[in-house]
Amino acid sequence: MALPKHRISKTRKLKRRSHLALAQPTRNLCPECGQVKMPHRVCLHCGHYGGRKVMAGKDDA
């Protein structure tokens, strides 16, 4: 099995891994209630998706 001949410095290691960081998830505003939600998901606050009420939300207590 191959072994490294030289120690890799912290800077070189971090430069190689610089583009491996996680991106922030995309978020949209719900057109019905204005709360922040993930795209292509039912709004958990009002229960709307695609202009229709598809489930009970947190506001429907």
N, C-alpha and C positions, 0 to 999 in steps of 0.2 A: 504494500500500500504506500502511496506517495505521502511524504511529509514535507511541510514547508521548510525551506532552507533558512529563511530570514523572518524575523518578527515583523508583523504588519503594524505600522504605527496607528494610533487612534485617529489621526487626521485622515489617513488613507482609507481606513475602514469606514469612517463616517461619510467620506465623499462617495464611496461606492454605495452606501445605503441611503443617500440623501433623497432619492426618489421613491423610497419604500414607505413613506409616511402615509397614514390613512387620511383620506379626504373627508371633509365634513359632509354629512348626508344632506341632500337637497330637501328643502322645505318650501311649501306653498301655503297661501292663505286660503281658507275655506271660503267660497263665494257666498255661502248662506249665513254663517255666523262670524266670519272674520278671524277665527282661531288658526293657529299655525298647525299644519298637518303634513304628513308625508304625501308625495304625489302618487296617484293611482291607488289610494287607500280611502276607506270610509272615514269620515270625520268622527272622532270619538266623542266630541262634545255635542254635536247636533244630530249625528246619525245619517247625514246626507252623502250621497255619492252620485255624480253625474246628473245633478239637478233633481234627484228623487230621494225620498226618505226611505232608506232600506233597513234601518235598525233603530232601536231606541238608543239615544245618546245619554250622556251624563246630565244634560239639562232637562231630560224628561223624567224627573223623579216624582 
